[in-house]
Amino acid sequence: MSSLQEQVYKTIGKNVRKYRLANNISQEKLSEILDVNSKFIGHVERFERYISLKKLIELAEYFDIPIKNFFE
């Protein structure tokens, strides 16, 4: 994986955590909302797994934010 790819996924993971906490939602609850394994969100937030574009769009819709916010 290139350093650019690593940086992008790290930024996404940090922002998933930021928006999840800002909305007072547990990792488990967010996993249910996205219909993914109960540990998946924690893995994404710690940069251990990669979130798909489809799931990222679902998160943006759920949090009612532009998808670009996950990349900033």
CYANA upper distance limits for C-alpha pairs under 8 A (distance plus 0.5 A):
  1 MET  CA      5 GLN  CA      6.72
  1 MET  CA      6 GLU  CA      7.19
  2 SER  CA      6 GLU  CA      6.82
  3 SER  CA      7 GLN  CA      6.62
  4 LEU  CA      8 VAL  CA      6.70
  5 GLN  CA      9 TYR  CA      6.77
  6 GLU  CA     10 LYS  CA      6.58
  7 GLN  CA     11 THR  CA      6.58
  8 VAL  CA     12 ILE  CA      6.70
  8 VAL  CA     71 PHE  CA      7.21
  9 TYR  CA     13 GLY  CA      6.56
  9 TYR  CA     47 PHE  CA      7.13
  9 TYR  CA     50 TYR  CA      7.35
 10 LYS  CA     14 LYS  CA      6.69
 10 LYS  CA     45 GLU  CA      8.24
 10 LYS  CA     46 ARG  CA      8.29
 10 LYS  CA     47 PHE  CA      6.28
 11 THR  CA     15 ASN  CA      6.68
 11 THR  CA     70 PHE  CA      7.50
 11 THR  CA     71 PHE  CA      6.57
 11 THR  CA     72 GLU  CA      7.54
 12 ILE  CA     16 VAL  CA      6.56
 12 ILE  CA     45 GLU  CA      8.32
 12 ILE  CA     70 PHE  CA      5.54
 12 ILE  CA     71 PHE  CA      6.24
 13 GLY  CA     17 ARG  CA      6.85
 13 GLY  CA     44 VAL  CA      5.83
 13 GLY  CA     45 GLU  CA      4.56
 13 GLY  CA     46 ARG  CA      7.06
 13 GLY  CA     47 PHE  CA      6.66
 14 LYS  CA     18 LYS  CA      6.66
 14 LYS  CA     45 GLU  CA      6.37
 14 LYS  CA     46 ARG  CA      8.48
 15 ASN  CA     19 TYR  CA      6.60
 15 ASN  CA     69 ASN  CA      8.15
 15 ASN  CA     70 PHE  CA      5.87
 15 ASN  CA     71 PHE  CA      8.24
 16 VAL  CA     20 ARG  CA      6.49
 16 VAL  CA     44 VAL  CA      8.46
 16 VAL  CA     45 GLU  CA      7.03
 16 VAL  CA     70 PHE  CA      7.41
 17 ARG  CA     21 LEU  CA      6.53
 17 ARG  CA     45 GLU  CA      6.43
 18 LYS  CA     22 ALA  CA      6.54
 19 TYR  CA     23 ASN  CA      6.63
 19 TYR  CA     63 PHE  CA      7.85
 20 ARG  CA     24 ASN  CA      6.70
 20 ARG  CA     25 ILE  CA      5.87
 20 ARG  CA     26 SER  CA      7.68
 20 ARG  CA     27 GLN  CA      8.21
 20 ARG  CA     30 LEU  CA      8.19
 21 LEU  CA     25 ILE  CA      6.52
 21 LEU  CA     26 SER  CA      8.11
 25 ILE  CA     29 LYS  CA      6.81
 25 ILE  CA     30 LEU  CA      7.04
 26 SER  CA     30 LEU  CA      6.76
 27 GLN  CA     31 SER  CA      6.59
 27 GLN  CA     38 SER  CA      7.91
 27 GLN  CA     39 LYS  CA      7.98
 27 GLN  CA     41 ILE  CA      6.22
 27 GLN  CA     42 GLY  CA      6.95
 28 GLU  CA     32 GLU  CA      6.86
 28 GLU  CA     38 SER  CA      5.83
 28 GLU  CA     39 LYS  CA      7.68
 28 GLU  CA     41 ILE  CA      8.21
 29 LYS  CA     33 ILE  CA      6.79
 30 LEU  CA     34 LEU  CA      6.73
 30 LEU  CA     41 ILE  CA      7.73
 31 SER  CA     35 ASP  CA      6.30
 31 SER  CA     36 VAL  CA      5.67
 31 SER  CA     37 ASN  CA      6.80
 31 SER  CA     38 SER  CA      5.82
 31 SER  CA     39 LYS  CA      7.93
 31 SER  CA     40 PHE  CA      7.25
 31 SER  CA     41 ILE  CA      6.71
 32 GLU  CA     36 VAL  CA      6.92
 32 GLU  CA     37 ASN  CA      8.43
 32 GLU  CA     38 SER  CA      7.65
 34 LEU  CA     55 LYS  CA      7.32
 34 LEU  CA     58 GLU  CA      7.65
 34 LEU  CA     59 LEU  CA      8.09
 36 VAL  CA     40 PHE  CA      6.96
 39 LYS  CA     43 HIS  CA      6.94
 40 PHE  CA     44 VAL  CA      6.76
 40 PHE  CA     49 ARG  CA      7.98
 41 ILE  CA     45 GLU  CA      6.62
 42 GLY  CA     46 ARG  CA      6.64
 43 HIS  CA     47 PHE  CA      6.52
 43 HIS  CA     48 GLU  CA      5.32
 43 HIS  CA     49 ARG  CA      5.82
 44 VAL  CA     48 GLU  CA      6.39
 44 VAL  CA     49 ARG  CA      5.58
 44 VAL  CA     50 TYR  CA      6.42
 44 VAL  CA     51 ILE  CA      6.96
 51 ILE  CA     55 LYS  CA      6.94
 51 ILE  CA     56 LEU  CA      7.14
 52 SER  CA     56 LEU  CA      6.69
 53 LEU  CA     57 ILE  CA      6.62
 54 LYS  CA     58 GLU  CA      6.86
 55 LYS  CA     59 LEU  CA      6.69
 56 LEU  CA     60 ALA  CA      6.73
 56 LEU  CA     67 ILE  CA      7.77
 57 ILE  CA     61 GLU  CA      6.69
 57 ILE  CA     67 ILE  CA      6.87
 58 GLU  CA     62 TYR  CA      6.56
 59 LEU  CA     63 PHE  CA      6.53
 60 ALA  CA     64 ASP  CA      6.17
 60 ALA  CA     65 ILE  CA      5.64
 60 ALA  CA     66 PRO  CA      6.55
 60 ALA  CA     67 ILE  CA      5.73
 61 GLU  CA     65 ILE  CA      7.01
 61 GLU  CA     66 PRO  CA      8.40
 65 ILE  CA     69 ASN  CA      7.48
 67 ILE  CA     71 PHE  CA      8.21
 68 LYS  CA     72 GLU  CA      7.25
